[in-house]
Amino acid sequence: MSSMNYISTRGAAPALNFGDVLLTGLANDGGLYLPESWPQSVATARTDTYVNTAVDVMWPFVEGVIDRADFETIVADTYATFETDNVVELVEIDPNVWLLELFHGPTLAFKDVALQLVGRLFDYELSRRNERITIVGATSGDTGSAAIEACRDRDAIDIFILHPHGRVSDVQRRQMTTVESANVHNVAIEGTFDDCQDLVKAMFADASFRDEVRIGAVNSINWARVMAQIVYYVVASSRVASVSTPVSFTVPTGNFGNVFAGWSARSMGLPIDRFCVASNSNDILARLFQTGTMEILDVVPTLSPSMDIQISSNLERLLFETHGRDGHRIAEAMAEFRDTGALTLDPPHRELLAELWTGVRVDDNAPGGVVDTIAEIYERHGMLLDPHSAVGVSAARTLGSNGSPMVCLATAHPAKFPDAVEKGTGRRPALPERVGDLFDREERFDVLPNDLATVQAHVRANR
């Protein structure tokens, strides 16, 4: 049976099948992989259980590479690790406004939904090929712990995770640095998340190093991450309305992978009215959707550190789709953006985005901002909200209703950000029992300068 082919957003890399895309991560022309065409598998997907929906929605992407029975087992095993049988939970917080809780996985963040699957897919494909891989990833907080949890103790994988030194929460850091697995390596980079991400991209761009250590990716540049996240948009729609009734989504947004998964679901037939991209004070995306221009500014530390980003890698995938899949044009646009720190859309493309996309900035201490939203949700519902999810709820309220149900994505457990929650409620959230001893565990990590050669030498010496 023929398999789905994947093409690069920059048009110069060879088309690959799913197994190769999974292990390759970033295309060799610097682009990101996307399916050659969008399967229309949403309308026929089962909606009785999360696992069945996941199998049906994702199957066209892996068909011909993974045996159907094996894929069903992998998906079932993935979501058996979650604390709730539903995998994700929906809670109505305002009339026709819903909170989609994505943090019931092993590391208490939405990244588990995808990375628990990706770790198992790596195992499957590497075992089939009898190969080994070195995972190198950057994290602004949650990707790292979720990737480590997914890849720890796996025989065919070494994993190196870079995080910005002193710029993630204590809980986020400890979830990474207290894992006692020989194949796990944590690196604190003296810089920002964007610096960490640039180092990872530079290692992928260094062809000799890439081949020497056999680099793979767990960041949302890896298509398998986005693929797995498509599923909960379908599940949310089926639970609040149906897969044939339009729903809107507000997504706290950093690297743009989470919200692009929603756009992918729409491309696969899910009726979605609009997307609200919720930004904190690092509002490059909100400014793009408001003005048509994105311009890099300095990163500002906020209460929602996972969104303290200026360069959102997955935006390239959306631009590729909205520019007629013209890889040459996207390669030129990305080069201009990196050279000048700014990119302006022409009026037709700005208008095209405006039909579906809205950007809203939410500041920590502004009226109705992060702290106020955490306080208000606790007062009305007795519910603790993490600061990233609060950005989303506040943005949805700013946007207002156009009649369709609005689903706000809750991306992290409140206990991952106790200082922000305490600031809003006076209450410090407790860690769930399964990670209750987190602050008693010994940490292991190395602090390195923001220097490519130094980081590459560290990977060579420790893999």
Secondary structure, 3 states (H helix, E strand, C coil): CCCCCEEECCCCCCCECHHHHHHHCECCCCCEEEECCCCCCCCCCCCCCHHHHHHHHHHHHHECCECHHHHHHHHHHHHCCCCCCCCCEEEEEECCEEEEECCCCCCCECHHHHHHHHHHHHHHHHHHHCCCEEEEEECCCHHHHHHHHHHCCCCCEEEEEEEECCCCCHHHHHHHHCCCCCCEEEEEECCCHHHHHHHHHHHHHCHHHHHHHCEECCCCCCHHHHHHHHHHHHHHHHHHCCCCCCEEEEEECCCCHHHHHHHHHHHCCCCEEEEEEEECCCCHHHHHHHHCEEECCCCCCCCCHHHCCCCCCCHHHHHHHHCCCCHHHHHHHHHHHHHHCEEECCHHHHHHHHCCEEEEECCCCCCCCHHHHHHHHHHHHCCCCCHHHHHHHHHHHHHCCCCCCEEEEECECHHHCHHHHHHHHCCCCCCCHHHCCHHHCCCCCEEECCCHHHHHHHHHHHC
